[in-house]
Amino acid sequence: MLKFIPKERDEQIKLHQYVNFLKQKNKNLILSWATPNGGSRNKIEARNMRAEGVQRGIPDYTIVFENLTLYIEMKRAKKSLSHVSKEQKEVLGKLNETKHNIAIVCYGFDEAKEAVDKYLKIDLLMSRQNKEFI
Protein backbone atom coordinates (compact mmCIF):
# COMPACT_ATOMS: atom_id res chain seq x y z
CA MET A 1 0.00 0.00 0.00
CA LEU A 2 1.30 3.45 -0.90
CA LYS A 3 1.78 5.95 1.91
CA PHE A 4 0.63 9.52 1.26
CA ILE A 5 3.50 12.00 1.50
CA PRO A 6 2.27 15.60 1.95
CA LYS A 7 3.53 18.29 -0.42
CA GLU A 8 6.09 20.78 0.87
CA ARG A 9 3.40 23.49 0.75
CA ASP A 10 1.11 21.47 3.04
CA GLU A 11 3.96 20.80 5.50
CA GLN A 12 4.74 24.54 5.59
CA ILE A 13 1.10 25.46 6.19
CA LYS A 14 1.10 23.15 9.24
CA LEU A 15 4.32 24.77 10.44
CA HIS A 16 2.85 28.25 10.07
CA GLN A 17 -0.27 27.25 12.01
CA TYR A 18 1.88 25.74 14.76
CA VAL A 19 4.10 28.83 15.04
CA ASN A 20 1.04 31.09 15.20
CA PHE A 21 -0.32 28.91 18.01
CA LEU A 22 3.00 29.22 19.90
CA LYS A 23 3.05 33.01 19.46
CA GLN A 24 -0.11 33.25 21.57
CA LYS A 25 1.74 31.74 24.57
CA ASN A 26 5.36 32.84 24.11
CA LYS A 27 6.55 36.43 24.18
CA ASN A 28 9.97 35.23 22.99
CA LEU A 29 8.49 34.33 19.62
CA ILE A 30 8.42 37.78 18.01
CA LEU A 31 7.75 37.41 14.27
CA SER A 32 7.44 34.74 11.60
CA TRP A 33 6.92 34.77 7.86
CA ALA A 34 7.17 32.74 4.71
CA THR A 35 9.31 33.81 1.78
CA PRO A 36 7.41 33.15 -1.47
CA ASN A 37 10.39 32.40 -3.70
CA GLY A 38 9.36 29.01 -5.04
CA GLY A 39 6.75 27.88 -7.50
CA SER A 40 6.34 28.36 -11.20
CA ARG A 41 6.29 31.82 -12.72
CA ASN A 42 6.29 33.21 -16.22
CA LYS A 43 9.45 34.93 -17.46
CA ILE A 44 8.14 38.48 -16.96
CA GLU A 45 7.05 37.80 -13.38
CA ALA A 46 10.37 36.09 -12.59
CA ARG A 47 12.32 39.05 -14.02
CA ASN A 48 10.21 41.52 -12.03
CA MET A 49 10.74 39.55 -8.82
CA ARG A 50 14.53 39.45 -9.34
CA ALA A 51 14.47 43.23 -9.91
CA GLU A 52 12.64 43.57 -6.56
CA GLY A 53 15.38 41.62 -4.79
CA VAL A 54 14.04 38.07 -4.76
CA GLN A 55 16.92 35.65 -4.98
CA ARG A 56 17.36 31.90 -5.20
CA GLY A 57 18.17 29.89 -2.13
CA ILE A 58 16.46 32.03 0.51
CA PRO A 59 14.87 29.75 3.15
CA ASP A 60 11.13 29.19 3.05
CA TYR A 61 10.27 30.22 6.60
CA THR A 62 11.77 32.63 9.12
CA ILE A 63 11.09 32.78 12.86
CA VAL A 64 12.45 35.67 14.92
CA PHE A 65 12.84 34.83 18.58
CA GLU A 66 13.93 37.38 21.19
CA ASN A 67 17.59 36.32 21.04
CA LEU A 68 18.01 34.42 17.78
CA THR A 69 16.53 33.90 14.34
CA LEU A 70 15.65 30.50 12.88
CA TYR A 71 15.58 30.04 9.11
CA ILE A 72 13.91 26.88 7.84
CA GLU A 73 14.26 25.46 4.35
CA MET A 74 11.20 23.22 4.23
CA LYS A 75 11.24 19.95 2.32
CA ARG A 76 8.88 17.01 1.99
CA ALA A 77 9.13 14.42 4.75
CA LYS A 78 10.38 11.76 2.34
CA LYS A 79 13.96 12.82 1.57
CA SER A 80 14.03 11.01 -1.77
CA LEU A 81 11.26 13.37 -2.98
CA SER A 82 13.20 16.46 -1.92
CA HIS A 83 16.38 18.14 -3.08
CA VAL A 84 18.37 20.94 -1.44
CA SER A 85 19.73 23.10 -4.25
CA LYS A 86 23.25 24.45 -4.48
CA GLU A 87 21.90 27.98 -3.90
CA GLN A 88 19.95 26.86 -0.82
CA LYS A 89 23.06 25.22 0.66
CA GLU A 90 25.09 28.39 0.02
CA VAL A 91 22.51 30.69 1.63
CA LEU A 92 22.05 28.40 4.64
CA GLY A 93 25.83 28.34 5.09
CA LYS A 94 26.11 32.13 4.96
CA LEU A 95 23.26 32.57 7.44
CA ASN A 96 24.89 30.10 9.84
CA GLU A 97 28.12 32.13 9.74
CA THR A 98 26.38 35.10 11.33
CA LYS A 99 25.79 35.57 15.04
CA HIS A 100 22.47 34.40 16.50
CA ASN A 101 21.22 32.84 13.23
CA ILE A 102 20.34 29.19 12.82
CA ALA A 103 19.59 28.03 9.28
CA ILE A 104 18.46 24.44 8.77
CA VAL A 105 16.70 22.09 6.39
CA CYS A 106 13.64 20.34 7.79
CA TYR A 107 12.10 17.30 6.14
CA GLY A 108 8.41 17.54 6.94
CA PHE A 109 6.34 19.24 9.61
CA ASP A 110 7.40 16.91 12.43
CA GLU A 111 11.08 17.75 11.97
CA ALA A 112 10.29 21.48 11.70
CA LYS A 113 8.15 21.35 14.85
CA GLU A 114 11.01 19.67 16.76
CA ALA A 115 13.40 22.41 15.59
CA VAL A 116 11.04 25.22 16.59
CA ASP A 117 10.50 23.68 20.02
CA LYS A 118 14.26 23.15 20.51
CA TYR A 119 15.25 26.69 19.55
CA LEU A 120 12.37 28.24 21.53
CA LYS A 121 13.75 26.48 24.64
CA ILE A 122 17.27 27.72 23.85
CA ASP A 123 15.96 31.25 23.35
CA LEU A 124 14.10 31.15 26.67
CA LEU A 125 17.32 30.04 28.40
CA MET A 126 19.22 32.87 26.72
CA SER A 127 16.62 35.36 27.96
CA ARG A 128 16.95 34.09 31.52
CA GLN A 129 20.74 34.32 31.36
CA ASN A 130 20.55 37.87 29.97
CA LYS A 131 18.27 38.92 32.82
CA GLU A 132 20.69 37.50 35.38
CA PHE A 133 23.43 39.80 34.07
CA ILE A 134 21.32 42.95 34.33
C-alpha positions in Angstrom: 0.0 0.0 0.0 1.3 3.4 -0.9 1.8 5.9 1.9 0.6 9.5 1.3 3.5 12.0 1.5 2.3 15.6 2.0 3.5 18.3 -0.4 6.1 20.8 0.9 3.4 23.5 0.8 1.1 21.5 3.0 4.0 20.8 5.5 4.7 24.5 5.6 1.1 25.5 6.2 1.1 23.1 9.2 4.3 24.8 10.4 2.8 28.2 10.1 -0.3 27.2 12.0 1.9 25.7 14.8 4.1 28.8 15.0 1.0 31.1 15.2 -0.3 28.9 18.0 3.0 29.2 19.9 3.0 33.0 19.5 -0.1 33.3 21.6 1.7 31.7 24.6 5.4 32.8 24.1 6.5 36.4 24.2 10.0 35.2 23.0 8.5 34.3 19.6 8.4 37.8 18.0 7.8 37.4 14.3 7.4 34.7 11.6 6.9 34.8 7.9 7.2 32.7 4.7 9.3 33.8 1.8 7.4 33.2 -1.5 10.4 32.4 -3.7 9.4 29.0 -5.0 6.8 27.9 -7.5 6.3 28.4 -11.2 6.3 31.8 -12.7 6.3 33.2 -16.2 9.5 34.9 -17.5 8.1 38.5 -17.0 7.0 37.8 -13.4 10.4 36.1 -12.6 12.3 39.1 -14.0 10.2 41.5 -12.0 10.7 39.5 -8.8 14.5 39.5 -9.3 14.5 43.2 -9.9 12.6 43.6 -6.6 15.4 41.6 -4.8 14.0 38.1 -4.8 16.9 35.6 -5.0 17.4 31.9 -5.2 18.2 29.9 -2.1 16.5 32.0 0.5 14.9 29.8 3.2 11.1 29.2 3.1 10.3 30.2 6.6 11.8 32.6 9.1 11.1 32.8 12.9 12.4 35.7 14.9 12.8 34.8 18.6 13.9 37.4 21.2 17.6 36.3 21.0 18.0 34.4 17.8 16.5 33.9 14.3 15.6 30.5 12.9 15.6 30.0 9.1 13.9 26.9 7.8 14.3 25.5 4.4 11.2 23.2 4.2 11.2 20.0 2.3 8.9 17.0 2.0 9.1 14.4 4.7 10.4 11.8 2.3 14.0 12.8 1.6 14.0 11.0 -1.8 11.3 13.4 -3.0 13.2 16.5 -1.9 16.4 18.1 -3.1 18.4 20.9 -1.4 19.7 23.1 -4.2 23.3 24.5 -4.5 21.9 28.0 -3.9 19.9 26.9 -0.8 23.1 25.2 0.7 25.1 28.4 0.0 22.5 30.7 1.6 22.1 28.4 4.6 25.8 28.3 5.1 26.1 32.1 5.0 23.3 32.6 7.4 24.9 30.1 9.8 28.1 32.1 9.7 26.4 35.1 11.3 25.8 35.6 15.0 22.5 34.4 16.5 21.2 32.8 13.2 20.3 29.2 12.8 19.6 28.0 9.3 18.5 24.4 8.8 16.7 22.1 6.4 13.6 20.3 7.8 12.1 17.3 6.1 8.4 17.5 6.9 6.3 19.2 9.6 7.4 16.9 12.4 11.1 17.7 12.0 10.3 21.5 11.7 8.2 21.3 14.9 11.0 19.7 16.8 13.4 22.4 15.6 11.0 25.2 16.6 10.5 23.7 20.0 14.3 23.2 20.5 15.2 26.7 19.6 12.4 28.2 21.5 13.7 26.5 24.6 17.3 27.7 23.9 16.0 31.3 23.3 14.1 31.2 26.7 17.3 30.0 28.4 19.2 32.9 26.7 16.6 35.4 28.0 17.0 34.1 31.5 20.7 34.3 31.4 20.5 37.9 30.0 18.3 38.9 32.8 20.7 37.5 35.4 23.4 39.8 34.1 21.3 43.0 34.3 
